[in-house]
Amino acid sequence: MRQAGRYLPEYRALRERTPSFLDMCFTPTLAAEATLQPIRRFRFDAAILFSDILVVPLALGQSVTFEAGDGPRLDTDALGQLRERIDHGRLEPIYETIGRVKEALAPEVALLGFCGAPWTVATYMVAGRGTPDQAPARNLAYQDPQAFGRLIDRLVDASTEYLVRQFQAGVDAVQIFDTWAGTLPPAEFARWCVEPVAHVVKGVRAAIPGAPIIGFPRGAGTSLPAYVGQTGVTAVGLDWMIDAAFARAYVPAGMAVQGNLDPLVLRAGGAALDAAVDATMAAFAGRPFVFNLGHGILPDTPIAHVERMLARVRAS
């Protein structure tokens, strides 16, 4: 979960060399270096492509900028003028980054690509920025479900093509991040989270048979069984808020689970971190499992805490 970032001094030094975050994402030498930095320092089992979920609306023709300390800004006036198809030329630097990283990784280290789920990406496209409750997108979905559905359909197609190209460029697996899935009630969750992801998974596998796909429906809660049962994902990422016993009961025993250490306990460190690591490892013992955080690493997390966590996991 967000391996590269401000908690690493080498990342901060790299970031200072570029005028904007998106410039860094679209400069293959820099994006590849950011992807590889955590692998060199921590020897993770997999590298996560350095990019952002909002490159998809950018490639559909919506202006996207990142304001320092204030997150992304998207031009909502462009929603009625989006391209019918994603502009792969705009995304070519990302595919080049994948090739560079793949060449640099040891054979035993996997490379993970990703995209944002249609619902989550749509929340930014409709609101023009991140919002605390995703109310603008939720309102549009209630008031004009046909218009919102057309946006979701376009994102399904774009996300499918984008993930297929990532596989063709060299990733070993991909993740679909539905960061704001938990803001929807069950019926809307089924309509705007489960169904679109299922279409993306089906579309990717039509081009890449057997493609490994990890779904991350953050905040899904009791809707998790519907997600794992209906989307077709290979594995499911769990946020730190879900009860491990519930996940064990409702995620099929043969499905891999990824997660779900609280990023805050990693920042806190000490005995609390040790106990949380042990609890996570015990909760998912005896089944396919990828130890991970339940969301992105916090920028002020001490590196020593990451090292402590990894040593405890590897000694288990």
C-alpha positions as CSV (number, residue, x, y, z in Angstrom):
1,M,0.0,0.0,0.0
2,R,1.7,3.1,-1.3
3,Q,5.3,1.9,-0.8
4,A,6.9,5.1,-2.0
5,G,6.3,8.4,-0.4
6,R,7.3,11.1,2.0
7,Y,8.3,8.8,4.8
8,L,11.4,7.9,2.7
9,P,14.2,10.5,2.5
10,E,15.3,9.2,-0.9
11,Y,11.8,9.8,-2.2
12,R,11.7,13.3,-0.9
13,A,15.0,14.0,-2.6
14,L,13.7,12.6,-5.9
15,R,10.5,14.6,-5.6
16,E,12.4,17.8,-5.3
17,R,13.7,17.3,-8.8
18,T,10.3,17.6,-10.5
19,P,8.0,20.6,-10.6
20,S,4.9,18.6,-9.9
21,F,3.7,15.2,-8.8
22,L,2.2,14.4,-12.2
23,D,5.5,15.3,-13.9
24,M,7.1,12.6,-11.7
25,C,4.4,10.1,-12.6
26,F,5.0,10.7,-16.3
27,T,8.8,10.7,-16.3
28,P,9.7,7.1,-16.6
29,T,13.2,7.4,-15.1
30,L,11.9,9.1,-12.0
31,A,8.8,6.9,-11.7
32,A,10.9,3.8,-12.0
33,E,13.3,5.0,-9.4
34,A,10.4,5.8,-7.0
35,T,9.0,2.3,-7.6
36,L,12.4,0.7,-6.9
37,Q,13.4,2.7,-3.8
38,P,11.3,0.7,-1.2
39,I,12.5,-2.6,-2.7
40,R,16.1,-1.6,-2.3
41,R,15.6,-0.5,1.3
42,F,13.2,-3.1,2.6
43,R,13.4,-6.1,0.2
44,F,9.6,-6.3,-0.2
45,D,8.3,-9.3,-2.1
46,A,6.5,-7.1,-4.6
47,A,7.0,-3.6,-6.0
48,I,4.0,-1.4,-6.6
49,L,4.1,0.8,-9.7
50,F,4.5,4.5,-8.8
51,S,1.6,6.3,-10.4
52,D,-1.8,7.6,-9.5
53,I,-5.4,6.6,-10.0
54,L,-6.2,9.9,-11.6
55,V,-4.2,9.3,-14.7
56,V,-7.3,7.7,-16.2
57,P,-9.5,10.8,-16.2
58,L,-6.4,12.7,-17.5
59,A,-6.2,10.3,-20.4
60,L,-9.9,10.7,-21.0
61,G,-9.5,14.4,-21.5
62,Q,-10.2,15.9,-18.0
63,S,-7.6,18.3,-16.7
64,V,-6.0,17.1,-13.5
65,T,-3.5,19.0,-11.3
66,F,-2.2,18.5,-7.9
67,E,-2.0,21.4,-5.5
68,A,0.8,21.2,-2.9
69,G,-0.7,20.2,0.5
70,D,-4.2,20.3,-0.9
71,G,-4.6,17.3,-3.2
72,P,-5.9,16.9,-6.7
73,R,-8.0,19.4,-8.7
74,L,-10.0,18.2,-11.7
75,D,-11.9,20.4,-14.3
76,T,-15.6,19.4,-13.8
77,D,-16.6,21.4,-16.9
78,A,-14.8,18.8,-19.0
79,L,-17.2,16.0,-17.9
80,G,-19.4,16.5,-20.9
81,Q,-16.5,16.5,-23.3
82,L,-14.6,13.3,-22.4
83,R,-13.1,11.1,-25.0
84,E,-14.9,8.0,-26.0
85,R,-11.7,6.0,-25.5
86,I,-8.7,6.3,-23.3
87,D,-5.7,8.0,-24.9
88,H,-2.9,5.4,-24.5
89,G,-0.4,7.8,-26.0
90,R,-0.9,10.0,-22.9
91,L,-0.2,6.9,-20.8
92,E,2.8,5.6,-22.7
93,P,5.3,6.9,-20.2
94,I,3.6,4.7,-17.5
95,Y,3.9,1.7,-19.7
96,E,7.6,2.6,-20.3
97,T,8.0,2.8,-16.5
98,I,6.7,-0.7,-16.1
99,G,9.2,-2.0,-18.6
100,R,12.1,-0.2,-16.9
101,V,11.1,-1.5,-13.4
102,K,10.5,-5.1,-14.6
103,E,14.0,-5.2,-16.1
104,A,15.5,-3.9,-12.8
105,L,13.7,-6.3,-10.4
106,A,15.0,-9.6,-9.4
107,P,13.0,-12.5,-10.9
108,E,11.5,-13.4,-7.5
109,V,10.1,-9.9,-6.9
110,A,6.6,-9.4,-8.4
111,L,5.5,-6.1,-10.0
112,L,2.0,-4.9,-9.2
113,G,0.1,-2.4,-11.4
114,F,-3.1,-0.8,-10.4
115,C,-6.0,1.5,-11.3
116,G,-8.7,3.2,-9.3
117,A,-12.1,1.5,-9.4
118,P,-14.7,3.3,-11.5
119,W,-16.7,4.5,-8.5
120,T,-13.8,5.9,-6.7
121,V,-12.4,7.7,-9.8
122,A,-15.8,9.0,-10.6
123,T,-16.1,10.7,-7.2
124,Y,-13.1,12.8,-8.0
125,M,-14.2,13.5,-11.5
126,V,-17.7,14.7,-10.4
127,A,-16.6,16.7,-7.4
128,G,-13.4,18.1,-8.9
129,R,-11.4,17.2,-5.8
130,G,-11.4,14.8,-2.8
131,T,-14.4,15.3,-0.5
132,P,-15.1,13.9,3.0
133,D,-18.2,12.0,2.1
134,Q,-18.3,11.8,-1.7
135,A,-21.6,13.7,-1.7
136,P,-21.3,15.2,-5.2
137,A,-21.0,11.8,-6.9
138,R,-23.6,10.2,-4.6
139,N,-26.0,13.0,-5.4
140,L,-25.5,12.7,-9.1
141,A,-26.0,8.9,-8.9
142,Y,-29.3,9.4,-7.1
143,Q,-30.6,12.4,-9.1
144,D,-29.4,11.3,-12.6
145,P,-28.5,7.6,-12.6
146,Q,-28.4,7.5,-16.4
147,A,-25.8,10.2,-16.7
148,F,-23.8,8.8,-13.8
149,G,-24.1,5.4,-15.3
150,R,-22.6,6.7,-18.6
151,L,-19.6,8.0,-16.7
152,I,-19.1,4.7,-14.9
153,D,-19.4,2.8,-18.2
154,R,-16.7,5.0,-19.7
155,L,-14.5,4.4,-16.7
156,V,-15.1,0.6,-16.9
157,D,-13.9,0.6,-20.5
158,A,-11.0,2.9,-19.8
159,S,-9.9,1.0,-16.7
160,T,-10.1,-2.3,-18.6
161,E,-7.9,-1.1,-21.4
162,Y,-5.4,0.5,-19.0
163,L,-5.0,-2.7,-17.0
164,V,-4.6,-4.8,-20.1
165,R,-1.9,-2.5,-21.3
166,Q,-0.2,-2.8,-17.9
167,F,-0.1,-6.6,-18.2
168,Q,1.2,-6.3,-21.7
169,A,3.9,-4.0,-20.5
170,G,5.1,-6.5,-17.9
171,V,3.2,-6.3,-14.6
172,D,2.6,-9.7,-12.8
173,A,-0.7,-8.7,-11.2
174,V,-2.9,-5.6,-10.7
175,Q,-4.9,-4.1,-8.0
176,I,-8.2,-2.2,-8.3
177,F,-8.5,0.4,-5.5
178,D,-12.0,1.3,-4.5
179,T,-11.0,3.7,-1.8
180,W,-14.5,5.2,-1.3
181,A,-16.6,2.0,-1.6
182,G,-17.6,2.3,2.0
183,T,-19.5,5.5,1.5
184,L,-22.4,3.7,-0.3
185,P,-25.4,1.8,1.2
186,P,-25.7,-1.9,0.1
187,A,-27.9,-1.4,-3.0
188,E,-25.7,1.4,-4.4
189,F,-22.6,-0.5,-3.4
190,A,-23.8,-3.4,-5.6
191,R,-24.7,-1.1,-8.5
192,W,-21.7,1.3,-8.5
193,C,-18.9,-0.8,-6.9
194,V,-19.5,-4.5,-7.5
195,E,-21.0,-4.5,-11.0
196,P,-18.4,-2.1,-12.5
197,V,-15.5,-4.0,-11.0
198,A,-17.0,-7.3,-12.2
199,H,-17.1,-5.9,-15.7
200,V,-13.4,-4.7,-15.5
201,V,-12.3,-8.1,-14.3
202,K,-14.2,-9.9,-17.0
203,G,-12.8,-7.5,-19.7
204,V,-9.2,-7.8,-18.5
205,R,-9.4,-11.6,-18.4
206,A,-10.9,-11.7,-21.9
207,A,-7.6,-10.2,-23.1
208,I,-5.3,-11.7,-20.4
209,P,-6.7,-15.1,-19.5
210,G,-6.1,-15.9,-15.8
211,A,-4.9,-12.4,-15.0
212,P,-4.3,-12.1,-11.2
213,I,-6.5,-9.2,-9.9
214,I,-6.6,-7.9,-6.4
215,G,-9.7,-6.0,-5.4
216,F,-9.6,-3.5,-2.5
217,P,-13.1,-2.3,-1.5
218,R,-12.2,0.0,1.4
219,G,-14.9,0.2,4.0
220,A,-17.0,-2.6,2.4
221,G,-17.9,-4.0,5.9
222,T,-20.8,-6.4,5.7
223,S,-20.9,-6.0,1.9
224,L,-17.6,-7.8,1.6
225,P,-19.2,-11.2,0.8
226,A,-21.1,-9.7,-2.2
227,Y,-17.9,-8.2,-3.4
228,V,-15.7,-11.3,-3.3
229,G,-18.6,-13.5,-4.6
230,Q,-19.6,-11.4,-7.6
231,T,-16.6,-9.4,-8.9
232,G,-14.4,-12.4,-9.8
233,V,-11.3,-10.9,-8.2
234,T,-8.4,-13.3,-7.5
235,A,-7.7,-11.8,-4.1
236,V,-9.2,-9.3,-1.8
237,G,-7.5,-6.5,0.1
238,L,-8.9,-5.7,3.6
239,D,-8.9,-2.4,5.3
240,W,-7.9,-2.2,9.0
241,M,-11.5,-1.6,10.1
242,I,-12.9,-5.0,9.2
243,D,-13.2,-7.7,11.7
244,A,-10.8,-10.5,11.0
245,A,-13.2,-13.2,12.1
246,F,-15.9,-11.8,9.7
247,A,-13.4,-11.9,6.9
248,R,-12.3,-15.4,7.6
249,A,-15.9,-16.5,7.7
250,Y,-17.0,-14.9,4.4
251,V,-13.9,-14.9,2.2
252,P,-13.6,-18.3,0.5
253,A,-10.8,-20.4,2.0
254,G,-9.0,-20.6,-1.3
255,M,-9.1,-16.9,-2.0
256,A,-6.0,-14.9,-1.1
257,V,-6.4,-12.2,1.5
258,Q,-4.2,-9.0,1.6
259,G,-4.0,-6.8,4.6
260,N,-4.8,-5.4,7.0
261,L,-2.5,-3.7,9.6
262,D,-3.7,-0.3,10.8
263,P,-1.3,2.3,9.3
264,L,-1.7,4.3,12.5
265,V,-0.3,1.4,14.7
266,L,2.7,1.2,12.3
267,R,3.3,4.9,12.9
268,A,2.9,4.4,16.7
269,G,5.3,1.5,16.9
270,G,6.4,-0.3,20.1
271,A,4.5,-3.0,21.8
272,A,1.2,-2.0,20.1
273,L,2.8,-2.6,16.7
274,D,4.2,-6.0,17.8
275,A,0.8,-7.1,19.1
276,A,-1.0,-5.9,15.9
277,V,1.4,-7.7,13.6
278,D,1.1,-10.9,15.6
279,A,-2.7,-10.7,15.5
280,T,-2.8,-10.1,11.8
281,M,-0.5,-13.0,11.1
282,A,-2.5,-15.3,13.4
283,A,-5.9,-14.2,11.9
284,F,-5.0,-15.3,8.4
285,A,-2.7,-18.3,9.1
286,G,-3.4,-21.4,7.1
287,R,-4.8,-19.7,4.0
288,P,-3.3,-17.7,1.1
289,F,-2.2,-14.4,2.6
290,V,-0.3,-11.3,1.7
291,F,0.8,-9.3,4.7
292,N,0.1,-5.6,4.0
293,L,-1.3,-2.5,5.5
294,G,-5.0,-1.8,5.6
295,H,-4.4,1.4,3.7
296,G,-1.5,3.6,2.6
297,I,1.5,4.2,4.8
298,L,1.3,7.5,6.6
299,P,3.9,10.1,5.6
300,D,5.3,10.6,9.1
301,T,5.8,6.9,9.8
302,P,9.3,6.3,11.2
303,I,11.4,4.0,9.0
304,A,12.5,2.1,12.1
305,H,8.9,1.1,12.6
306,V,8.7,-0.3,9.1
307,E,11.9,-2.3,9.7
308,R,10.6,-3.6,13.0
309,M,7.3,-4.7,11.4
310,L,9.1,-6.5,8.6
311,A,11.5,-8.3,11.0
312,R,8.5,-9.6,13.0
313,V,6.6,-10.7,9.9
314,R,9.6,-12.5,8.5
315,A,10.3,-14.2,11.8
316,S,6.8,-15.6,12.0
